[in-house]
Structure formats: structure tokens, C-alpha cells
Amino acid sequence: MRDDGRIERQVDLSGIADPRLKLKAKLKSFESTDEVHLKVSPDGVNFTTVYIFNDTFDDGTYHPYEFDLSDFEGSANVTIVFDGLMSTTSDYLYLDDVEITGVPAH
């Protein structure tokens, strides 16, 4: 992801209890004003910012992250967005090992 890039994916969380988004992220060349907002929506319209990536962990190393998605448990059309607000095309957020985990709901 570079500059003001955006990644958007939908996931079905119906039938999943205690859903979590797990991933590894690495930042490169972030300045103090650069951010990537992780946003989640149960309907694709009303988004909640779950986390803001900033230059705090811009060390060229992958760091593990885990986000609680239980507020969206049972929703069939959850939208997950990484919304880049960076200053140049040389700013990067790398994502790896992205997965949704949980247990079958009863």
C-alpha cells in the first residue's frame, strides 16, 4: 500500500463466535503525519476505526497484530478496510499472514 491507497475486503462472520483479525504488518518510510486506518463495518456504510498504524513501529520489521471483531459477530457482510493517509508514494504498509479466526457459534 502506498500514498493514499485503500484495501477493502468483505468477510462473512455469521456463524462465527469470538472473531479476530490476525496479521503481521511492517511499515516503511512513515513520517510523523503518515497513517493507515484499519476500519471495520457491519454494513459497508457505517465504519468504526479499529486501529491506526503510524510511524511508532516503522522499523522495517514485521510485528504481529490481533484485533477483536466481536462487535461485528454474526454479521454476514463485514467490510474490512485499510485506508492509507500517507504523504508520498515511498511510504509503505506491508501486510502478511492475514487471517480471520474464531469458533463456530452455537
C-alpha positions as a Python dict, from the first residue, in 0.01 Angstrom:
ca = {
    (1, 'M'): (0, 0, 0),
    (2, 'R'): (144, 338, -97),
    (3, 'D'): (44, 702, -64),
    (4, 'D'): (-332, 724, -25),
    (5, 'G'): (-403, 361, -119),
    (6, 'R'): (-700, 163, 3),
    (7, 'I'): (-751, -210, 51),
    (8, 'E'): (-1109, -328, 104),
    (9, 'R'): (-1235, -683, 159),
    (10, 'Q'): (-1562, -836, 273),
    (11, 'V'): (-1591, -1128, 512),
    (12, 'D'): (-1886, -1332, 638),
    (13, 'L'): (-1880, -1355, 1019),
    (14, 'S'): (-2222, -1518, 1052),
    (15, 'G'): (-2185, -1841, 1247),
    (16, 'I'): (-1852, -1735, 1400),
    (17, 'A'): (-1812, -1652, 1769),
    (18, 'D'): (-1522, -1451, 1908),
    (19, 'P'): (-1395, -1340, 1564),
    (20, 'R'): (-1046, -1194, 1545),
    (21, 'L'): (-840, -1040, 1268),
    (22, 'K'): (-477, -1150, 1293),
    (23, 'L'): (-196, -1021, 1076),
    (24, 'K'): (164, -913, 1058),
    (25, 'A'): (245, -561, 943),
    (26, 'K'): (563, -378, 852),
    (27, 'L'): (588, -5, 792),
    (28, 'K'): (849, 166, 576),
    (29, 'S'): (933, 536, 541),
    (30, 'F'): (644, 663, 754),
    (31, 'E'): (680, 1021, 874),
    (32, 'S'): (507, 1151, 1189),
    (33, 'T'): (193, 1252, 994),
    (34, 'D'): (157, 927, 794),
    (35, 'E'): (-121, 690, 898),
    (36, 'V'): (-316, 389, 780),
    (37, 'H'): (-658, 349, 938),
    (38, 'L'): (-797, -1, 989),
    (39, 'K'): (-1174, 37, 965),
    (40, 'V'): (-1449, -222, 1000),
    (41, 'S'): (-1817, -201, 907),
    (42, 'P'): (-2106, -445, 954),
    (43, 'D'): (-2289, -299, 652),
    (44, 'G'): (-2029, -134, 426),
    (45, 'V'): (-2160, 212, 520),
    (46, 'N'): (-2100, 279, 890),
    (47, 'F'): (-1732, 227, 972),
    (48, 'T'): (-1553, 202, 1306),
    (49, 'T'): (-1180, 279, 1320),
    (50, 'V'): (-1029, -21, 1498),
    (51, 'Y'): (-663, 82, 1481),
    (52, 'I'): (-433, 348, 1337),
    (53, 'F'): (-92, 241, 1210),
    (54, 'N'): (162, 524, 1242),
    (55, 'D'): (538, 577, 1250),
    (56, 'T'): (567, 425, 1601),
    (57, 'F'): (658, 83, 1459),
    (58, 'D'): (836, 198, 1142),
    (59, 'D'): (1144, -14, 1199),
    (60, 'G'): (1142, -239, 890),
    (61, 'T'): (1031, -538, 1098),
    (62, 'Y'): (705, -732, 1083),
    (63, 'H'): (504, -701, 1403),
    (64, 'P'): (208, -924, 1495),
    (65, 'Y'): (-133, -764, 1549),
    (66, 'E'): (-462, -908, 1668),
    (67, 'F'): (-791, -719, 1656),
    (68, 'D'): (-1109, -817, 1835),
    (69, 'L'): (-1401, -819, 1589),
    (70, 'S'): (-1663, -935, 1839),
    (71, 'D'): (-1862, -613, 1783),
    (72, 'F'): (-1928, -749, 1432),
    (73, 'E'): (-2001, -1108, 1537),
    (74, 'G'): (-2285, -1264, 1339),
    (75, 'S'): (-2273, -1009, 1056),
    (76, 'A'): (-2276, -1162, 710),
    (77, 'N'): (-2127, -869, 516),
    (78, 'V'): (-1846, -724, 727),
    (79, 'T'): (-1618, -488, 535),
    (80, 'I'): (-1255, -451, 643),
    (81, 'V'): (-1064, -150, 508),
    (82, 'F'): (-702, -37, 530),
    (83, 'D'): (-720, 331, 436),
    (84, 'G'): (-382, 494, 367),
    (85, 'L'): (-321, 858, 455),
    (86, 'M'): (47, 887, 372),
    (87, 'S'): (243, 1180, 233),
    (88, 'T'): (436, 1021, -56),
    (89, 'T'): (440, 713, -277),
    (90, 'S'): (756, 598, -96),
    (91, 'D'): (557, 526, 225),
    (92, 'Y'): (459, 162, 262),
    (93, 'L'): (248, -67, 479),
    (94, 'Y'): (322, -434, 415),
    (95, 'L'): (71, -696, 533),
    (96, 'D'): (134, -1069, 572),
    (97, 'D'): (-32, -1376, 726),
    (98, 'V'): (-374, -1208, 732),
    (99, 'E'): (-645, -1433, 874),
    (100, 'I'): (-983, -1426, 1045),
    (101, 'T'): (-1014, -1667, 1335),
    (102, 'G'): (-1298, -1766, 1565),
    (103, 'V'): (-1504, -2058, 1682),
    (104, 'P'): (-1831, -2191, 1544),
    (105, 'A'): (-2129, -2015, 1704),
    (106, 'H'): (-2395, -2231, 1861),
}
